Amino acid sequence: MIEHDIPVWMLIPFAVMLLCIAVLPLIHKVEEWWEHNLHKLYVSLLLGVPVAIWMICNGMLENVEHQIIGDYIPFILLLMALFVTTGGICIRGDLKATPKTNTLIMALGWVLASFMGTTGAAMLLIRLLISTIQQRKYRVHTILFFIAIVANCGGLLSPLGDPPLFLLFQKGTPFMWWMQNMLGEWLVTGALLLITYFFVDLYFYKKEPTENLMADVRESKKLEVSGLINIVWLLGIIASTMFLTPANFAVWFGYAPKDASPEVLEEAAKHLPMYIARIREYVFVLIILLSWITTKKEVRVKNNYSWTPIMEVACVFLGIFITMTPALLFLQQHPLPIHEAWQFVYSTGCLSAFLDNAPTAMVFHATATTIPADAATAVAGIAPEFMKAISMGAVFFGALTYIGNGPNFMVKSIAEQDGIKMPSFFGYMIKFSLIVLLPIYIIVQLIFI
């Protein structure tokens, strides 16, 4: 419950947090300081702790607890579980980095993203892709498209694909609803992105120095897969995400009847004891430990495994989650005057690019519930066209910035560890997302919504 009005000035820490992420890597000498994850944590705490204290002093302890315990910790543990398990599956090889090969890797990730999550698919394939293109001179564009295709847009077909869809599933959306109702949007977006990437990569492939192409052919290696035990742990993550939900716990532990409505289940879940409500997170921790213990050390060594990417996400998103809490509450208190489905696409999308897309989807779901809907066709209490719009905006537009979705930062960090110089925060938007992704999103919106 929101106890007090949120003043506009409480949005400043969140704006400063975003500016730090965007600007500090561009400042000479400061860039080296910012590269250390401990320093990112300092900034997150410097901005986040005062916000948390202000909210607690103003009777909003429940909001802070929900954001940290209810959202941030499960978010990080899920990403960490996927990062550790997929990091233990080593797909080694150095394929010939032709546009066809690179596009096929992208297409594989596109399909996998809806079934093992965008994080899982991205972490499984990013190292193979980097190994494949290592002899190429022009590599940055491939990583940028990978972020869009695999780490974001591919996850539209199921609640397992992306966190905002999982939260909408928790609100009562049937598990198969996206597969049944958004397959067209998924196919068209995927086709446009993959075709665009193929021709962009073909352009750069023709510009490659001859010696680079010769080295690519000479140093090619067949695929080798090791660490397959982690497929078991990956399936465990998928099953846990799917079934170990607060709504199911409410039924299993007698807090709600089996035939209860989604609204009753949601309310009952709020009264679960902490040790029950967080069973899924305990399972994630157990899976992380099991993956680490059962994976041979040499597998992770061959994978160039490092904790740096996931620690960077944890440090940066701690500050984002805390400082964005007043921003989300402010939006709930002052909802945007939107009533058309296309407006939900761009409103959800624009905020998802700069806020975490999961809580943003919840804000606009709440907004959509204020608009009357036909009970016979409503999905989770809102009109189906609004559910489509919110889902599209949250999943697709998370690719517009590095902070729109958790895997974006991890892919960027892994690429930089391998010597690929990635664009800055604004450079990514100016050189890629606004001129490549946004036009495609507009085309898909005009076709379907």
Secondary structure, 3 states (H helix, E strand, C coil): CCCCCCCHHHHHHHHHHHHHHHHHHHCCCHHHHHCCHHHHHHHHHHHHHHHHHHHHHCCCHHHHHHHHHHHHHHHHHHHHHHHHHHHCCEEEEECCCCHHHHHHHHHHHHHHHHHHHHHHHHHHHHHHHHHHCCCCCCCHHHHHHHHHHCCCHHHHCCCCCCHHHHHHHHCCCCCCHHHHHCHHHHHHHHHHHHHHHHHHHHHHHHHCCHHHHHHHHHCCEEEEEECCHHHHHHHHHHHHHHHCCHHHHHHHCCCCCCCCCHHHHHHHHCCCCHHHHCHHHHHHHHHHHHHHHHCCHHHHHHCCCCCHHHHHHHHHHHHHHHHHHHHHHHHHHCCCCCCCHHHHHHHHHHHHHHCCHHHHHHHHHHHHCCCCCCCCCCECCECHHHHHHHHHHHHHHHHHCCCCCHHHHHHHHHHHHCCCCCCCHHHHHHHHHHHHHHHHHHHHHHHHC
